[in-house]
């Protein structure tokens, strides 16, 4: 075995051993400051990578502050999203996602169902993927099975919606690309490991609107698209189909909760000036569950409407999700069949929306 491969295998196996001893009965979601994300100072970089490694292996969630997305861009996207959701249902249904082969467009209340035991997700959404703001290109052949143009409400119905949403999208994608080298270093891999796997920004963004949930909590109708019940079989996934989510939550409204190893729901409240990063199934499959794709839900008991903006960031759709060297061993056998990122995302979306 080549020395460099042996060294990588040794360090990852050491990572696995340390992971097995981690206390996953966390009581809060950690906070990570990205102020020095571009620093080449070895000490600062090491501290940042260590914080991310701990969060990924122990919780699967962390907040980030000093993330670089201006509040102005967030607010503009939020206001245009509210304008869209206030449209009459029949207008929104013109661009329903079941009318497109790539699941882009509008998803009405209860139309998605991420829980086979459930009665539908208590939210409505609008989803789209990569698109040049200047309209020089509306689709990419590199997207494979997920290829196809976005659909948008008319300019007459929601003036400026497309431009505001895409400005946020491209800014969030830029943030996501700066995180991949840190995830690689957290796995004791070269920081360029994901470069050739994320060239085409296979990211989907969603604007979400949740009505208030009143009366007894009905766990058959969780609020968040990425919700899951405690009894759901783990092989069905945690409903973040990509590598990770960059999530903006509306301030002042508690809804998001994460399940720890003691089956306790831990609140992840919105904190001004922060975003939530949570890991998804692609990282879980790549690392054979060393990185946590954790169980979570959202229940809006605030008595008011709630909005959030998740961007689901994955690898290019043609990338195979082969387990990373050293993450599989006789003591830790392979947990997932190997597939491509695009095939996996498409299959999960088909299941979610009962879309043939």
BELGI-V398138 format. One record per residue. RES is the residue in one small letter. PHI is phi as a letter, one per 30 degrees, with the letter a starting at -180 (none if undefined). OMEGA is omega in whole degrees, 0 to 359 (* if undefined). NEAR is the number of other C-alpha atoms within 8 Angstrom. Layout:
res=RES phi=PHI omega=OMEGA near=NEAR
res=RES phi=PHI omega=OMEGA near=NEAR
//
This chain:
res=x phi=none omega=180 near=4
res=x phi=e omega=185 near=5
res=x phi=e omega=182 near=6
res=x phi=d omega=178 near=6
res=x phi=d omega=179 near=8
res=x phi=d omega=180 near=9
res=x phi=d omega=179 near=8
res=x phi=d omega=179 near=12
res=x phi=d omega=181 near=10
res=x phi=d omega=182 near=9
res=x phi=d omega=180 near=9
res=x phi=d omega=176 near=13
res=x phi=d omega=175 near=10
res=x phi=d omega=177 near=8
res=x phi=d omega=180 near=9
res=x phi=d omega=180 near=10
res=x phi=d omega=178 near=8
res=x phi=d omega=179 near=8
res=x phi=d omega=182 near=10
res=x phi=d omega=181 near=6
res=x phi=c omega=183 near=6
res=x phi=d omega=175 near=8
res=x phi=d omega=182 near=6
res=x phi=c omega=175 near=8
res=x phi=d omega=182 near=7
res=x phi=d omega=179 near=10
res=x phi=c omega=177 near=6
res=x phi=a omega=177 near=7
res=x phi=d omega=184 near=11
res=x phi=d omega=178 near=8
res=x phi=c omega=178 near=8
res=x phi=b omega=180 near=11
res=x phi=c omega=181 near=10
res=x phi=c omega=183 near=10
res=x phi=e omega=183 near=8
res=x phi=c omega=184 near=8
res=x phi=d omega=180 near=8
res=x phi=c omega=183 near=5
res=x phi=d omega=174 near=7
res=x phi=c omega=175 near=6
res=x phi=d omega=187 near=6
res=x phi=d omega=182 near=6
res=x phi=d omega=180 near=6
res=x phi=d omega=181 near=10
res=x phi=d omega=180 near=12
res=x phi=d omega=180 near=8
res=x phi=d omega=180 near=8
res=x phi=d omega=180 near=12
res=x phi=d omega=180 near=12
res=x phi=d omega=178 near=9
res=x phi=d omega=179 near=9
res=x phi=d omega=178 near=12
res=x phi=e omega=181 near=11
res=x phi=d omega=181 near=9
res=x phi=d omega=183 near=12
res=x phi=d omega=184 near=12
res=x phi=d omega=187 near=12
res=x phi=c omega=188 near=13
res=x phi=b omega=187 near=14
res=x phi=i omega=180 near=13
res=x phi=b omega=166 near=13
res=x phi=a omega=171 near=13
res=x phi=d omega=169 near=12
res=x phi=b omega=171 near=13
res=x phi=c omega=188 near=12
res=x phi=h omega=186 near=9
res=x phi=d omega=173 near=11
res=x phi=j omega=176 near=5
res=x phi=c omega=184 near=10
res=x phi=d omega=178 near=6
res=x phi=e omega=180 near=6
res=x phi=e omega=181 near=6
res=x phi=d omega=178 near=11
res=x phi=d omega=184 near=10
res=x phi=d omega=179 near=8
res=x phi=d omega=179 near=9
res=x phi=d omega=179 near=12
res=x phi=d omega=182 near=9
res=x phi=d omega=178 near=8
res=x phi=d omega=176 near=13
res=x phi=d omega=177 near=10
res=x phi=d omega=178 near=8
res=x phi=d omega=180 near=9
res=x phi=d omega=184 near=12
res=x phi=d omega=177 near=8
res=x phi=d omega=178 near=6
res=x phi=d omega=174 near=9
res=x phi=e omega=182 near=6
res=x phi=e omega=182 near=6
res=x phi=d omega=177 near=6
res=x phi=d omega=179 near=8
res=x phi=d omega=183 near=13
res=x phi=d omega=175 near=9
res=x phi=e omega=181 near=6
res=x phi=c omega=178 near=12
res=x phi=e omega=185 near=13
res=x phi=d omega=179 near=11
res=x phi=d omega=178 near=8
res=x phi=c omega=181 near=7
res=x phi=c omega=182 near=9
res=x phi=d omega=185 near=8
res=x phi=c omega=172 near=10
res=x phi=i omega=177 near=10
res=x phi=d omega=176 near=14
res=x phi=j omega=189 near=14
res=x phi=c omega=173 near=13
res=x phi=c omega=183 near=11
res=x phi=d omega=179 near=11
res=x phi=e omega=177 near=11
res=x phi=i omega=181 near=11
res=x phi=d omega=176 near=10
res=x phi=c omega=179 near=13
res=x phi=b omega=182 near=13
res=x phi=d omega=182 near=14
res=x phi=b omega=181 near=11
res=x phi=d omega=176 near=5
res=x phi=d omega=192 near=6
res=x phi=c omega=181 near=12
res=x phi=c omega=180 near=8
res=x phi=k omega=183 near=14
res=x phi=d omega=184 near=16
res=x phi=d omega=175 near=12
res=x phi=a omega=169 near=14
res=x phi=c omega=186 near=13
res=x phi=b omega=173 near=12
res=x phi=b omega=187 near=11
res=x phi=b omega=178 near=12
res=x phi=a omega=180 near=11
res=x phi=b omega=185 near=10
res=x phi=e omega=174 near=11
res=x phi=a omega=177 near=11
res=x phi=d omega=181 near=9
res=x phi=d omega=183 near=8
res=x phi=d omega=176 near=4
res=x phi=i omega=179 near=7
res=x phi=d omega=178 near=6
res=x phi=a omega=181 near=7
res=x phi=c omega=179 near=11
res=x phi=a omega=181 near=10
res=x phi=b omega=178 near=8
res=x phi=d omega=181 near=6
res=x phi=d omega=182 near=9
res=x phi=d omega=171 near=13
res=x phi=h omega=184 near=9
res=x phi=d omega=178 near=9
res=x phi=c omega=183 near=10
res=x phi=d omega=178 near=11
res=x phi=k omega=183 near=10
res=x phi=d omega=170 near=7
res=x phi=d omega=170 near=11
res=x phi=c omega=185 near=8
res=x phi=b omega=170 near=7
res=x phi=d omega=181 near=10
res=x phi=d omega=178 near=7
res=x phi=d omega=178 near=8
res=x phi=d omega=182 near=5
res=x phi=d omega=180 near=8
res=x phi=b omega=181 near=11
res=x phi=e omega=175 near=7
res=x phi=i omega=183 near=8
res=x phi=d omega=183 near=13
res=x phi=e omega=183 near=7
res=x phi=d omega=180 near=8
res=x phi=d omega=181 near=12
res=x phi=d omega=181 near=10
res=x phi=d omega=175 near=11
res=x phi=d omega=177 near=10
res=x phi=d omega=182 near=12
res=x phi=e omega=185 near=11
res=x phi=d omega=177 near=8
res=x phi=d omega=178 near=9
res=x phi=d omega=176 near=11
res=x phi=d omega=177 near=11
res=x phi=e omega=176 near=8
res=x phi=d omega=181 near=11
res=x phi=e omega=180 near=10
res=x phi=d omega=178 near=9
res=x phi=d omega=181 near=9
res=x phi=d omega=184 near=8
res=x phi=e omega=177 near=10
res=x phi=d omega=179 near=13
res=x phi=d omega=176 near=11
res=x phi=d omega=179 near=12
res=x phi=d omega=179 near=14
res=x phi=d omega=178 near=11
res=x phi=d omega=176 near=11
res=x phi=c omega=182 near=9
res=x phi=h omega=176 near=9
res=x phi=c omega=173 near=9
res=x phi=e omega=184 near=8
res=x phi=d omega=177 near=11
res=x phi=c omega=187 near=7
res=x phi=e omega=185 near=9
res=x phi=c omega=186 near=10
res=x phi=e omega=183 near=7
res=x phi=d omega=180 near=6
res=x phi=c omega=183 near=8
res=x phi=b omega=182 near=12
res=x phi=d omega=189 near=7
res=x phi=c omega=170 near=6
res=x phi=h omega=180 near=11
res=x phi=d omega=184 near=13
res=x phi=c omega=174 near=11
res=x phi=c omega=180 near=11
res=x phi=c omega=182 near=12
res=x phi=b omega=168 near=11
res=x phi=c omega=185 near=12
res=x phi=b omega=178 near=12
res=x phi=b omega=181 near=12
res=x phi=c omega=171 near=12
res=x phi=d omega=176 near=10
res=x phi=d omega=176 near=11
res=x phi=c omega=183 near=10
res=x phi=c omega=181 near=7
res=x phi=i omega=180 near=4
res=x phi=d omega=177 near=4
res=x phi=d omega=178 near=7
res=x phi=c omega=184 near=6
res=x phi=d omega=172 near=7
res=x phi=d omega=181 near=9
res=x phi=b omega=177 near=10
res=x phi=d omega=187 near=16
res=x phi=d omega=191 near=13
res=x phi=c omega=177 near=11
res=x phi=e omega=184 near=11
res=x phi=c omega=181 near=10
res=x phi=d omega=178 near=15
res=x phi=a omega=177 near=13
res=x phi=d omega=184 near=9
res=x phi=e omega=185 near=6
res=x phi=d omega=183 near=4
res=x phi=d omega=180 near=9
res=x phi=e omega=186 near=5
res=x phi=d omega=183 near=6
res=x phi=d omega=179 near=4
res=x phi=d omega=175 near=6
res=x phi=j omega=183 near=9
res=x phi=c omega=170 near=15
res=x phi=i omega=156 near=11
res=x phi=c omega=191 near=14
res=x phi=d omega=182 near=14
res=x phi=c omega=181 near=15
res=x phi=d omega=180 near=15
res=x phi=a omega=177 near=13
res=x phi=c omega=169 near=15
res=x phi=c omega=190 near=14
res=x phi=c omega=168 near=11
res=x phi=c omega=178 near=10
res=x phi=c omega=178 near=9
res=x phi=d omega=183 near=9
res=x phi=d omega=172 near=7
res=x phi=i omega=183 near=5
res=x phi=b omega=178 near=10
res=x phi=d omega=177 near=11
res=x phi=b omega=187 near=12
res=x phi=d omega=177 near=11
res=x phi=b omega=181 near=11
res=x phi=b omega=182 near=12
res=x phi=c omega=177 near=12
res=x phi=c omega=186 near=13
res=x phi=d omega=178 near=8
res=x phi=c omega=180 near=6
res=x phi=i omega=175 near=7
res=x phi=c omega=176 near=7
res=x phi=d omega=181 near=8
res=x phi=c omega=181 near=11
res=x phi=d omega=171 near=10
res=x phi=b omega=187 near=11
res=x phi=d omega=174 near=8
res=x phi=d omega=178 near=11
res=x phi=c omega=183 near=7
res=x phi=e omega=177 near=5
res=x phi=i omega=182 near=6
res=x phi=b omega=169 near=12
res=x phi=b omega=174 near=13
res=x phi=c omega=173 near=12
res=x phi=c omega=174 near=12
res=x phi=b omega=185 near=12
res=x phi=d omega=182 near=17
res=x phi=b omega=189 near=17
res=x phi=d omega=181 near=14
res=x phi=d omega=176 near=12
res=x phi=d omega=178 near=15
res=x phi=d omega=180 near=15
res=x phi=d omega=179 near=13
res=x phi=d omega=186 near=11
res=x phi=c omega=180 near=11
res=x phi=h omega=177 near=13
res=x phi=i omega=171 near=10
res=x phi=d omega=168 near=10
res=x phi=d omega=187 near=13
res=x phi=d omega=166 near=14
res=x phi=c omega=198 near=15
res=x phi=d omega=177 near=13
res=x phi=d omega=179 near=11
res=x phi=a omega=181 near=12
res=x phi=a omega=172 near=15
res=x phi=b omega=176 near=11
res=x phi=b omega=184 near=11
res=x phi=c omega=178 near=14
res=x phi=c omega=185 near=10
res=x phi=d omega=185 near=9
res=x phi=i omega=179 near=8
res=x phi=b omega=177 near=7
res=x phi=d omega=181 near=9
res=x phi=b omega=179 near=11
res=x phi=b omega=173 near=11
res=x phi=b omega=181 near=11
res=x phi=b omega=173 near=11
res=x phi=c omega=169 near=12
res=x phi=c omega=183 near=13
res=x phi=c omega=188 near=14
res=x phi=c omega=179 near=15
res=x phi=b omega=175 near=15
res=x phi=d omega=172 near=12
res=x phi=e omega=189 near=15
res=x phi=d omega=181 near=15
res=x phi=d omega=184 near=10
res=x phi=d omega=175 near=10
res=x phi=d omega=181 near=8
res=x phi=c omega=176 near=11
res=x phi=d omega=179 near=8
res=x phi=d omega=179 near=12
res=x phi=d omega=182 near=8
res=x phi=e omega=177 near=8
res=x phi=j omega=181 near=10
res=x phi=d omega=177 near=13
res=x phi=b omega=180 near=12
res=x phi=a omega=176 near=8
res=x phi=e omega=179 near=5
res=x phi=d omega=181 near=5
res=x phi=b omega=186 near=7
res=x phi=d omega=180 near=7
res=x phi=d omega=184 near=9
res=x phi=c omega=188 near=6
res=x phi=b omega=172 near=6
res=x phi=d omega=183 near=5
res=x phi=d omega=178 near=8
res=x phi=b omega=174 near=9
res=x phi=d omega=180 near=11
res=x phi=d omega=182 near=16
res=x phi=d omega=179 near=14
res=x phi=d omega=181 near=10
res=x phi=d omega=181 near=10
res=x phi=d omega=181 near=10
res=x phi=d omega=181 near=11
res=x phi=d omega=181 near=8
res=x phi=d omega=178 near=9
res=x phi=d omega=176 near=11
res=x phi=e omega=178 near=10
res=x phi=d omega=182 near=9
res=x phi=e omega=186 near=10
res=x phi=c omega=181 near=10
res=x phi=h omega=188 near=8
res=x phi=c omega=182 near=8
res=x phi=d omega=* near=3
//
